[in-house]
Amino acid sequence: MAHNLESEQHKRKRNDDDSGGQSGHSERIPQPPPPQSGNAVPINYLSKVNAAKLKLIQGDGDTFSDVLSLINDYEGVLTRHESLASNLGAKLTGPRLLKAMEGVFEGSIITIPSQTMFTTDPVTWLDIVEFAKSNPGDFTLTTGSNGARSCQFPLKGVQVEIGEDDWRLIMSGALDRFRLVPPQPLEEDESAELATLEILEQRLQVLIKRADEVARKARQLNYHLSGRRAAINGRRSTQQPSSSGSGFQAVNQPGRSSGANLGYDLHADLLQQFIANTLSANHRLPSISSVPPTPGTLATASSTPRTSIQQQVLTSMSNRPSPSYHPEPAYRDAEEEHRALVLVKVEKLARGDIINPPCDRCRRLKTNCIKHLTACQGCTKKHARCNWKGLTEEEVVILKRDVGDADDD
């Protein structure tokens, strides 16, 4: 009796999956079937239905960087309490009225210290009109040492000065017809903002639906890949005892090794072939599978982490001469080749070092391109991908020379 109680305590409890119900962990990646229940249909290695080659699935973090960067831009507009319609380019009434109001002033705004184009929050005429409405006691005329009359007051951390004529225009109340002070949304602008929100919500629903579909399909593909791996391992485990007693052993039999293949990385070799196929259409590279791996390549593949193998493969292919190499490859492939060359150089830099040549974003903003992890600090903050589409011919020549010299070392 005691034995039965003890066995009952160690029994596994039934869950919803056992009873046919739905589990609460619907997002969990399904586990592959055991080897003995794998697909028994043999794999056809000799032929294929489609002549076109599959594209290699993007496994880096840059795959959805453009979408994530765009979503962050929208979040930034909402955080700053700005109009989405205005940021998207809608011609709203409020900004046009503001531009018309600024056109009625004759003088200019003088600030100490002076404002420049790089001032983050400059003083505008709307700020001055708001200050006059909220601080009438400080908005008065004063006579300077030269006899000229002006209005001076502190605003936004600077000393502001405007002319007498502009002061009289503000005090006359003629600007009230613009309905901009106090700041209040115009009905037509609010209607445009609501319509913009509806447009964005509809598009986001499509985006969310597609993202869910990608996630579902990716989990399903991962399940099928695991099932095929389980089937192959199961077949190998059943055939290995019977084949060990025979005199013949397959070339690809596990456990077979030779002195020439020491340090050979099958993953690196296959990845090199896959990437070569994606670029061969325009670059006309020789077949990678027909070129046996050299000892130097094998040593590099065995000592290099797989996360950087793809970058080294692109670099080796860009430096490899070809008798039929086209001098003007397709524009997109040239961009990827230049990016791969720069990434090889960036990989050898320490965090905080300056990347030269800078990426397109840092080049456009005229800021230093400083390495963070796998991208520069600016692109990392924006969740963007570093690109080098704007490289000059001279920079490309210097870049190839630097990468080639580093490889020789």
C-alpha positions in Angstrom: 0.0 0.0 0.0 2.9 2.3 0.9 4.4 1.5 -2.5 1.3 2.6 -4.3 1.2 5.9 -2.4 4.8 6.6 -3.3 4.3 5.9 -6.9 1.3 8.1 -7.1 3.3 11.0 -5.7 5.9 10.7 -8.5 3.4 10.5 -11.3 3.3 13.5 -13.7 0.2 15.6 -13.4 -2.0 15.9 -16.4 -2.2 19.2 -18.1 -4.4 20.8 -20.8 -2.3 19.3 -23.5 -2.9 15.8 -22.3 -6.7 16.2 -22.2 -6.8 17.8 -25.7 -7.3 21.3 -24.4 -5.4 24.4 -25.5 -2.3 25.3 -23.5 -1.9 28.8 -22.2 1.6 28.9 -23.7 0.5 29.3 -27.3 3.6 31.4 -28.0 6.0 28.6 -27.1 8.0 27.1 -30.0 6.7 23.5 -30.5 9.1 20.7 -29.8 10.2 18.4 -32.6 8.9 14.8 -32.6 11.3 12.1 -31.3 13.6 10.5 -33.8 11.6 7.3 -34.0 8.5 9.3 -35.0 10.3 11.5 -37.6 9.4 11.6 -41.3 10.3 8.3 -42.8 10.2 9.6 -46.4 13.7 9.7 -47.7 15.2 13.1 -48.7 15.8 13.7 -52.4 19.3 15.0 -52.8 19.5 14.5 -56.5 16.9 16.8 -58.0 14.6 19.7 -57.2 11.4 21.1 -58.7 12.4 24.8 -58.7 15.5 25.8 -60.7 15.9 29.0 -58.8 17.9 28.9 -55.5 16.4 29.7 -52.2 17.4 32.9 -50.5 19.2 32.6 -47.2 17.0 33.6 -44.3 18.3 36.8 -42.7 19.5 35.8 -39.2 20.9 39.2 -38.1 19.3 41.9 -36.0 19.1 44.3 -39.0 16.2 42.4 -40.6 13.5 44.6 -39.0 15.6 47.6 -38.1 13.9 49.9 -40.6 10.4 49.1 -39.2 11.6 49.4 -35.6 13.3 52.7 -36.3 10.1 54.1 -38.0 8.0 53.0 -35.0 10.4 54.7 -32.7 10.1 57.9 -34.8 6.3 57.9 -34.3 6.7 57.3 -30.6 9.1 60.3 -30.5 6.4 62.5 -32.1 3.9 61.4 -29.5 6.3 61.9 -26.6 7.0 65.5 -27.7 3.2 66.1 -28.1 3.6 67.1 -31.7 1.1 66.6 -34.5 1.4 63.4 -36.5 -0.4 65.0 -39.4 2.1 67.9 -39.4 5.1 65.6 -39.2 3.7 63.5 -42.1 3.5 66.6 -44.3 -0.1 67.7 -44.0 -0.8 71.4 -44.8 -2.5 72.4 -41.5 -4.2 75.7 -40.9 -2.3 76.6 -37.7 1.2 76.6 -39.2 0.0 78.7 -42.1 -1.6 81.2 -39.7 1.6 81.3 -37.7 3.7 82.0 -40.8 1.3 84.8 -41.7 1.5 86.3 -38.2 5.3 86.3 -38.3 5.2 88.1 -41.6 3.6 91.2 -40.1 6.5 92.0 -37.9 9.0 94.5 -39.3 12.0 94.1 -37.0 14.0 91.1 -35.9 14.3 89.3 -32.6 17.6 90.1 -30.8 18.8 87.8 -28.1 21.8 87.7 -25.8 23.5 85.3 -26.3 22.7 85.2 -30.0 20.6 82.4 -31.5 22.0 80.2 -34.2 20.6 77.6 -36.6 21.8 75.0 -34.1 19.7 76.4 -31.2 17.5 73.6 -30.0 14.6 75.9 -28.7 14.9 79.3 -30.3 12.7 82.3 -29.3 9.9 82.9 -31.8 7.3 85.6 -32.3 4.6 83.4 -30.9 6.6 83.0 -27.7 6.9 86.7 -27.5 3.2 87.3 -28.0 2.4 84.6 -25.3 4.8 86.3 -22.9 3.1 89.7 -23.5 -0.3 88.2 -22.7 0.9 86.4 -19.6 3.4 89.0 -18.2 2.0 92.5 -19.2 4.0 94.1 -16.4 7.3 93.0 -17.8 6.4 93.8 -21.4 7.1 97.5 -21.4 9.2 100.0 -23.4 12.5 101.3 -22.2 14.8 104.0 -23.5 18.4 103.0 -24.3 21.6 105.0 -23.9 21.4 106.0 -27.6 17.8 107.3 -27.2 16.2 104.4 -29.0 13.2 102.8 -27.4 12.8 99.1 -27.2 11.3 96.3 -25.2 13.6 94.0 -23.3 12.7 91.0 -21.2 14.1 87.5 -20.2 12.6 84.5 -22.0 13.9 80.9 -22.3 17.1 81.6 -20.5 18.2 84.5 -22.8 17.7 88.3 -22.9 15.3 89.2 -25.6 14.9 92.7 -27.3 12.3 93.8 -29.9 11.8 97.2 -31.6 9.2 99.8 -30.6 7.0 99.3 -33.7 6.7 95.5 -33.1 5.9 96.2 -29.4 3.1 98.5 -30.4 1.7 95.9 -32.9 1.6 93.3 -30.1 0.0 95.7 -27.6 -2.7 96.8 -30.1 -4.3 93.4 -30.0 -4.4 93.2 -33.8 -2.8 89.7 -33.6 -5.7 88.2 -31.7 -7.5 87.6 -35.0 -5.0 84.8 -35.7 -6.5 82.9 -32.8 -3.0 81.5 -31.9 -2.8 83.0 -28.4 -3.5 81.4 -26.0 -2.4 78.2 -27.9 -5.5 76.2 -28.8 -6.1 73.7 -31.5 -8.1 74.8 -34.5 -11.1 72.6 -35.3 -9.9 71.8 -38.9 -6.4 70.8 -37.5 -8.0 68.5 -35.0 -10.1 66.9 -37.7 -7.0 66.3 -39.8 -5.2 64.8 -36.7 -8.1 62.4 -36.1 -8.2 61.3 -39.7 -4.4 60.8 -39.6 -4.8 58.6 -36.5 -7.4 56.5 -38.2 -5.1 56.0 -41.3 -2.2 55.0 -39.1 -4.3 52.6 -37.0 -5.5 50.9 -40.1 -2.0 50.5 -41.4 -0.7 49.3 -38.1 -3.4 46.6 -38.0 -2.1 45.3 -41.3 1.5 45.5 -40.0 0.6 43.7 -36.8 -1.3 41.0 -38.7 1.7 40.5 -41.0 4.1 40.4 -38.1 2.0 37.8 -36.4 1.9 35.8 -39.6 5.7 36.0 -39.9 6.1 34.8 -36.3 3.6 32.0 -36.8 5.2 30.8 -40.0 8.7 31.1 -38.6 7.7 28.9 -35.6 6.1 26.4 -37.9 9.2 26.3 -40.1 11.4 25.9 -37.0 9.2 22.9 -36.0 9.6 21.2 -39.4 13.3 21.8 -39.4 13.7 20.2 -36.0 11.6 17.3 -37.2 13.8 16.7 -40.2 16.9 16.9 -38.0 15.4 14.4 -35.6 14.6 12.0 -38.5 18.1 12.2 -39.9 19.6 11.6 -36.5 17.2 8.7 -35.9 18.2 7.1 -39.2 21.9 7.5 -38.5 21.5 6.0 -35.0 19.8 2.9 -36.5 22.2 2.4 -39.4 25.5 3.1 -37.5 25.6 -0.3 -35.7 25.0 -2.3 -38.9 27.4 -0.3 -41.0 30.2 -0.6 -38.4 30.7 -4.3 -39.1 30.9 -4.0 -42.9 34.0 -3.1 -44.9 32.4 -0.1 -46.6 31.9 3.2 -44.8 30.3 6.3 -46.4 32.3 9.3 -46.9 29.9 11.5 -44.9 29.6 9.0 -42.1 29.8 10.6 -38.7 33.1 10.1 -36.9 35.1 9.8 -40.1 38.1 12.2 -40.0 41.3 12.6 -41.9 44.4 14.6 -41.4 43.5 17.0 -44.3 40.2 17.9 -42.7 41.4 18.8 -39.3 39.9 22.2 -38.3 37.4 22.1 -41.2 34.2 24.0 -40.3 31.3 22.6 -42.3 29.0 25.5 -41.3 31.4 28.1 -42.5 31.9 26.3 -45.8 28.2 25.9 -46.4 27.5 29.5 -45.4 30.1 30.7 -47.9 28.4 28.7 -50.7 25.0 30.1 -49.7 26.1 33.7 -49.7 28.1 33.2 -53.0 24.9 32.1 -54.7 23.1 35.3 -53.7 25.8 37.4 -55.2 26.8 35.3 -58.2 24.1 36.7 -60.5 25.8 40.1 -60.8 29.4 39.4 -59.6 29.8 36.2 -61.7 32.0 34.7 -59.0 33.4 31.2 -59.6 31.7 28.3 -57.8 32.7 28.2 -54.2 32.0 24.5 -54.0 34.6 23.8 -56.7 37.4 25.5 -54.8 38.8 23.3 -52.0 39.3 25.0 -48.6 42.9 26.0 -48.1 44.7 25.4 -44.8 44.6 29.1 -44.0 40.9 29.3 -44.6 40.3 26.2 -42.4 42.3 27.6 -39.6 40.4 30.9 -39.8 37.1 29.2 -39.9 37.9 27.0 -36.9 39.1 29.9 -34.8 36.5 32.5 -35.8 33.1 32.8 -34.1 30.2 32.1 -36.4 28.7 35.5 -35.8 31.4 37.1 -37.8 31.9 34.4 -40.5 29.4 36.1 -42.9 31.3 39.3 -42.8 34.6 37.6 -43.5 33.0 35.6 -46.3 31.8 38.7 -48.0 35.2 40.3 -47.7 37.0 37.3 -49.1 34.7 37.2 -52.1 35.0 40.9 -52.8 38.8 40.6 -52.8 38.9 37.4 -54.9 39.8 38.1 -58.6 37.6 36.6 -61.3 38.4 36.5 -65.0 34.9 37.5 -65.9 34.3 40.0 -63.2 32.1 42.8 -64.3 33.6 46.3 -63.6 30.2 47.9 -62.9 28.1 45.5 -60.7 24.5 46.3 -59.8 24.0 49.2 -57.5 22.5 47.3 -54.7 25.1 44.6 -54.7 27.8 47.3 -54.7 26.3 48.8 -51.6 26.3 45.5 -49.8 29.9 44.8 -50.9 31.0 48.2 -49.5 29.1 47.7 -46.3 30.7 44.3 -45.9 34.2 45.8 -46.3 33.5 48.5 -43.7 32.1 46.0 -41.2 35.3 43.9 -41.5 37.3 47.1 -40.6 34.8 48.1 -37.9 35.0 44.6 -36.3 38.7 45.2 -35.5 38.0 48.6 -33.8 37.4 49.0 -30.1 34.3 50.4 -28.6 34.5 54.2 -28.7 36.8 54.3 -31.7 35.9 56.6 -34.7 34.7 54.7 -37.8 36.2 56.0 -41.0 34.6 56.3 -43.5 31.5 57.3 -41.5 28.1 55.8 -42.1 25.5 57.7 -44.2 23.6 59.0 -41.2 26.7 60.4 -39.5 27.9 61.8 -42.8 24.6 63.6 -43.3 24.6 65.0 -39.8 28.3 65.9 -40.0 29.0 64.1 -36.7 31.7 61.7 -35.6 30.8 58.1 -36.4 31.8 56.3 -33.1 31.6 52.5 -32.7 29.2 51.2 -30.1 28.8 47.4 -30.5 28.0 46.3 -34.1 26.9 49.7 -35.2 27.7 53.4 -34.4 26.3 55.1 -31.4 23.9 57.3 -33.4 22.4 54.4 -35.4 22.2 52.2 -32.3 20.2 54.9 -30.4 17.8 55.1 -33.4 17.7 51.3 -33.8 18.8 51.9 -37.4 21.3 50.0 -39.6 24.6 51.6 -40.5 24.8 52.0 -44.3 27.6 53.3 -46.5 25.8 54.1 -49.8 27.5 57.5 -50.1 31.1 56.2 -50.3 33.2 58.0 -52.9 35.4 56.0 -55.3 38.5 57.2 -53.5 37.1 55.9 -50.1 36.3 52.6 -51.7 39.8 52.2 -53.0 41.4 53.1 -49.6 38.9 50.8 -47.9 39.8 47.8 -50.1 43.5 48.5 -49.6 43.2 48.7 -45.8 41.2 45.5 -45.6 43.6 43.8 -48.0 46.6 44.9 -45.9 44.9 43.7 -42.7 44.2 40.3 -44.3 47.9 40.0 -45.3 48.9 40.7 -41.7 
